[in-house]
Every structure is written in C-alpha cells, then in structure tokens.
C-alpha cells in the first residue's frame, strides 16, 4: 500500500511569495487574499498591493486571467492596457493595467501581474500567482509609481525550492536584486 501526502513531490504545495513594502505600510487581511499591504490614509484611497495564489488545472492559460481583468474593467466602464511582460526575481510575469471610473475616488487604477508556477509532472495542475497594486483618487499618479515599486520586489519560490522567499534572508536578497 502507498501513502499519498500533500504537500509532497507528487502533490506540490503553494509557492511562497515575498514583498518588500516601504515604512508606514501595514499588513491587510481580506477573504480570498494570500497576503496584502496598504498605506493607510485618512479620508482618501489607500494605495495597496494584494497577492493571491490559486490552484488551476493543466489547461489554464495566463490569457484567461487577462481576459477576466478586461471583462471586469469594461463592465465598470473602464479599459485595460496592452499586456506586458515583467521579470520579477527570475519569475516571468504577464500583466496589464486596468482603469475604471469610481463615484468615490474619481478613477481606480490597478496594475495586475500573473505568474504560473507549474506543479509536478505532466497533467498536474499549477498555481497562479496574482499580484495587484491598486490606487485611486487625487494621488493616483504618484501612488501608481509607489505600488509599482512594491510589485517589483516580488519574489516567488516554488514549493520545495530553497529560495530567498523561503528563508529569513529574503529581505536582504530582495534588496540586492532591486
């Protein structure tokens, strides 16, 4: 009789993700998010970065995520940028920016980045890592650069790899890579 276990080589666990956030940012918790941080502000939009990790099947494509973002933005009367590529700590991401009008803060702008971490052998699923930075209101242009800087510090380490996000030296390694 064989024993199957999760996580294991046959059923890899989620990748780990590390982000560097500036002083003054605080952790934020919300259902459905893996990790989040925001710059708290009284009476205005708080710039924020959200990380989600979800399992997906072997047929999943990054284009599916880009289409979801486009559908969400257009349903709100907004638009998306052309897709772009980003290398973050050796992980290849594909992203797009989305904007839409908002009654409370005028306009919301999101930077969305997606990376697929394959899990196991042929036919196995994968984990989709999504990074989203959101800004809005009068400070949106300046805040966009701030959340982009945070997003560029992302380090993704597949389960079972001994990488920077998996050890306590992640902050030092991320500073050296930036």
C-alpha positions as a Markdown table, in Angstrom:
| # | Residue | x | y | z |
|---|---|---|---|---|
| 1 | Unk | 0.0 | 0.0 | 0.0 |
| 2 | Unk | 1.3 | 3.5 | -0.8 |
| 3 | Unk | 0.7 | 6.7 | 1.2 |
| 4 | Unk | -0.1 | 9.9 | -0.7 |
| 5 | Unk | 0.5 | 13.2 | 1.0 |
| 6 | Unk | 0.1 | 16.9 | 0.5 |
| 7 | Unk | 2.4 | 18.7 | 0.1 |
| 8 | Unk | 4.8 | 16.3 | -1.5 |
| 9 | Unk | 6.7 | 15.8 | -4.7 |
| 10 | Unk | 3.6 | 14.2 | -6.2 |
| 11 | Unk | 1.3 | 17.0 | -4.9 |
| 12 | Unk | 3.4 | 20.1 | -4.6 |
| 13 | Unk | 2.2 | 22.9 | -2.2 |
| 14 | Unk | 1.7 | 26.5 | -3.0 |
| 15 | Unk | 4.7 | 28.6 | -3.9 |
| 16 | Unk | 5.9 | 31.2 | -1.4 |
| 17 | Unk | 5.8 | 34.9 | -2.1 |
| 18 | Unk | 7.8 | 37.7 | -0.5 |
| 19 | Unk | 7.3 | 41.5 | -1.0 |
| 20 | Unk | 9.2 | 44.5 | 0.4 |
| 21 | Unk | 6.9 | 47.3 | 1.5 |
| 22 | Unk | 8.0 | 50.9 | 2.5 |
| 23 | Unk | 7.9 | 52.1 | 6.1 |
| 24 | Unk | 4.4 | 53.1 | 7.1 |
| 25 | Unk | 2.7 | 50.3 | 5.1 |
| 26 | Unk | 0.7 | 47.8 | 7.2 |
| 27 | Unk | -0.5 | 44.3 | 6.6 |
| 28 | Unk | -4.1 | 44.0 | 5.4 |
| 29 | Unk | -6.3 | 40.9 | 5.6 |
| 30 | Unk | -9.3 | 40.1 | 3.5 |
| 31 | Unk | -11.0 | 36.9 | 2.5 |
| 32 | Unk | -9.6 | 35.3 | -0.7 |
| 33 | Unk | -6.2 | 37.0 | -0.4 |
| 34 | Unk | -3.0 | 35.3 | 0.4 |
| 35 | Unk | -1.2 | 38.5 | 1.5 |
| 36 | Unk | -1.9 | 42.2 | 1.3 |
| 37 | Unk | -0.4 | 45.5 | 2.4 |
| 38 | Unk | -1.6 | 49.1 | 2.3 |
| 39 | Unk | -0.5 | 52.6 | 3.0 |
| 40 | Unk | -3.2 | 53.8 | 5.4 |
| 41 | Unk | -4.7 | 57.2 | 4.7 |
| 42 | Unk | -7.5 | 59.1 | 6.3 |
| 43 | Unk | -10.3 | 60.2 | 4.0 |
| 44 | Unk | -8.7 | 59.1 | 0.7 |
| 45 | Unk | -7.9 | 55.9 | -1.3 |
| 46 | Unk | -5.3 | 53.8 | 0.4 |
| 47 | Unk | -2.7 | 52.5 | -2.1 |
| 48 | Unk | -2.5 | 48.8 | -1.7 |
| 49 | Unk | -0.9 | 45.6 | -3.0 |
| 50 | Unk | -2.7 | 42.2 | -2.9 |
| 51 | Unk | -1.2 | 38.8 | -3.5 |
| 52 | Unk | -3.4 | 35.8 | -4.3 |
| 53 | Unk | -2.4 | 32.2 | -5.1 |
| 54 | Unk | -4.9 | 29.8 | -6.5 |
| 55 | Unk | -4.7 | 26.3 | -7.9 |
| 56 | Unk | -5.6 | 25.8 | -11.5 |
| 57 | Unk | -5.7 | 22.9 | -14.0 |
| 58 | Unk | -3.2 | 22.0 | -16.6 |
| 59 | Unk | -5.1 | 23.7 | -19.3 |
| 60 | Unk | -5.1 | 27.1 | -17.6 |
| 61 | Unk | -3.5 | 30.0 | -19.5 |
| 62 | Unk | -2.4 | 33.4 | -18.3 |
| 63 | Unk | -4.6 | 34.8 | -21.1 |
| 64 | Unk | -7.6 | 33.6 | -19.1 |
| 65 | Unk | -6.6 | 35.9 | -16.3 |
| 66 | Unk | -6.0 | 38.8 | -18.7 |
| 67 | Unk | -9.5 | 38.3 | -20.2 |
| 68 | Unk | -11.0 | 38.3 | -16.7 |
| 69 | Unk | -9.4 | 41.6 | -15.9 |
| 70 | Unk | -10.5 | 43.1 | -19.2 |
| 71 | Unk | -14.1 | 41.9 | -18.7 |
| 72 | Unk | -14.2 | 43.4 | -15.1 |
| 73 | Unk | -12.8 | 46.7 | -16.2 |
| 74 | Unk | -15.1 | 47.1 | -19.2 |
| 75 | Unk | -18.2 | 46.1 | -17.2 |
| 76 | Unk | -17.4 | 49.1 | -15.0 |
| 77 | Unk | -17.0 | 51.4 | -17.9 |
| 78 | Unk | -13.2 | 51.2 | -18.0 |
| 79 | Unk | -10.4 | 49.8 | -20.1 |
| 80 | Unk | -7.2 | 47.8 | -19.9 |
| 81 | Unk | -3.7 | 48.3 | -21.3 |
| 82 | Unk | -2.0 | 46.0 | -23.8 |
| 83 | Unk | -0.4 | 43.0 | -22.0 |
| 84 | Unk | 3.2 | 43.5 | -20.9 |
| 85 | Unk | 5.9 | 41.2 | -19.6 |
| 86 | Unk | 7.9 | 41.6 | -16.4 |
| 87 | Unk | 10.8 | 39.6 | -14.9 |
| 88 | Unk | 10.4 | 39.8 | -11.1 |
| 89 | Unk | 13.2 | 38.0 | -9.2 |
| 90 | Unk | 13.6 | 35.5 | -12.1 |
| 91 | Unk | 9.9 | 34.7 | -12.4 |
| 92 | Unk | 8.3 | 35.6 | -15.7 |
| 93 | Unk | 5.0 | 37.6 | -15.2 |
| 94 | Unk | 2.5 | 38.9 | -17.7 |
| 95 | Unk | 0.5 | 41.9 | -16.7 |
| 96 | Unk | -2.0 | 44.6 | -17.7 |
| 97 | Unk | -3.2 | 47.8 | -16.2 |
| 98 | Unk | -6.9 | 48.4 | -15.7 |
| 99 | Unk | -8.8 | 51.6 | -15.0 |
| 100 | Unk | -12.4 | 52.4 | -14.4 |
| 101 | Unk | -14.4 | 55.4 | -13.1 |
| 102 | Unk | -15.4 | 55.3 | -9.4 |
| 103 | Unk | -18.0 | 57.6 | -7.8 |
| 104 | Unk | -16.0 | 57.9 | -4.5 |
| 105 | Unk | -12.5 | 58.4 | -5.8 |
| 106 | Unk | -12.9 | 59.5 | -9.5 |
| 107 | Unk | -10.8 | 56.8 | -11.0 |
| 108 | Unk | -9.3 | 53.5 | -9.9 |
| 109 | Unk | -6.1 | 52.2 | -11.5 |
| 110 | Unk | -4.8 | 48.6 | -11.0 |
| 111 | Unk | -1.6 | 47.1 | -12.0 |
| 112 | Unk | -2.2 | 43.3 | -12.4 |
| 113 | Unk | 0.6 | 40.7 | -12.8 |
| 114 | Unk | 0.3 | 37.0 | -13.3 |
| 115 | Unk | 2.8 | 34.1 | -13.0 |
| 116 | Unk | 2.0 | 30.4 | -13.4 |
| 117 | Unk | 4.0 | 28.0 | -11.2 |
| 118 | Unk | 3.8 | 24.5 | -12.7 |
| 119 | Unk | 3.3 | 21.8 | -10.1 |
| 120 | Unk | 4.6 | 18.3 | -10.6 |
| 121 | Unk | 4.8 | 16.2 | -13.8 |
| 122 | Unk | 2.7 | 16.1 | -17.0 |
| 123 | Unk | -1.0 | 16.6 | -16.4 |
| 124 | Unk | -0.5 | 18.1 | -13.0 |
| 125 | Unk | -2.1 | 21.4 | -12.2 |
| 126 | Unk | -0.3 | 24.7 | -11.4 |
| 127 | Unk | -0.6 | 27.6 | -9.0 |
| 128 | Unk | -1.5 | 31.0 | -10.4 |
| 129 | Unk | 0.3 | 33.9 | -8.5 |
| 130 | Unk | -1.5 | 37.2 | -9.0 |
| 131 | Unk | -0.1 | 40.5 | -7.8 |
| 132 | Unk | -2.4 | 43.5 | -7.9 |
| 133 | Unk | -1.5 | 47.1 | -7.0 |
| 134 | Unk | -4.4 | 49.5 | -6.7 |
| 135 | Unk | -4.5 | 53.3 | -6.5 |
| 136 | Unk | -7.2 | 55.9 | -6.8 |
| 137 | Unk | -8.2 | 59.5 | -6.3 |
| 138 | Unk | -6.1 | 62.7 | -6.5 |
| 139 | Unk | -2.8 | 61.0 | -5.7 |
| 140 | Unk | -3.3 | 58.1 | -8.1 |
| 141 | Unk | -0.4 | 59.1 | -10.5 |
| 142 | Unk | 2.2 | 59.3 | -7.7 |
| 143 | Unk | 0.8 | 56.3 | -5.9 |
| 144 | Unk | 0.9 | 54.2 | -9.1 |
| 145 | Unk | 4.7 | 54.5 | -9.1 |
| 146 | Unk | 4.8 | 53.6 | -5.4 |
| 147 | Unk | 2.8 | 50.4 | -5.9 |
| 148 | Unk | 4.8 | 49.5 | -9.0 |
| 149 | Unk | 8.0 | 49.8 | -6.8 |
| 150 | Unk | 6.4 | 47.4 | -4.3 |
| 151 | Unk | 5.3 | 45.0 | -7.0 |
| 152 | Unk | 8.9 | 44.8 | -8.5 |
| 153 | Unk | 10.2 | 43.5 | -5.2 |
| 154 | Unk | 8.0 | 40.3 | -5.5 |
| 155 | Unk | 9.9 | 37.1 | -5.2 |
| 156 | Unk | 8.2 | 33.8 | -5.9 |
| 157 | Unk | 9.7 | 30.5 | -4.8 |
| 158 | Unk | 8.0 | 27.2 | -5.9 |
| 159 | Unk | 7.2 | 24.8 | -3.2 |
| 160 | Unk | 10.1 | 22.6 | -2.3 |
| 161 | Unk | 12.7 | 25.1 | -3.6 |
| 162 | Unk | 15.1 | 26.6 | -1.1 |
| 163 | Unk | 15.0 | 30.2 | -2.4 |
| 164 | Unk | 15.1 | 33.7 | -1.0 |
| 165 | Unk | 11.3 | 33.8 | -0.2 |
| 166 | Unk | 11.7 | 30.6 | 1.8 |
| 167 | Unk | 14.4 | 31.8 | 4.2 |
| 168 | Unk | 14.8 | 34.6 | 6.7 |
| 169 | Unk | 17.3 | 36.3 | 4.4 |
| 170 | Unk | 14.6 | 37.2 | 1.9 |
| 171 | Unk | 14.7 | 40.9 | 2.7 |
| 172 | Unk | 18.5 | 41.1 | 2.2 |
| 173 | Unk | 18.3 | 39.1 | -1.1 |
| 174 | Unk | 15.4 | 41.3 | -2.4 |
| 175 | Unk | 17.4 | 44.4 | -1.6 |
| 176 | Unk | 20.4 | 43.1 | -3.6 |
| 177 | Unk | 18.1 | 42.2 | -6.6 |
| 178 | Unk | 16.3 | 45.6 | -6.7 |
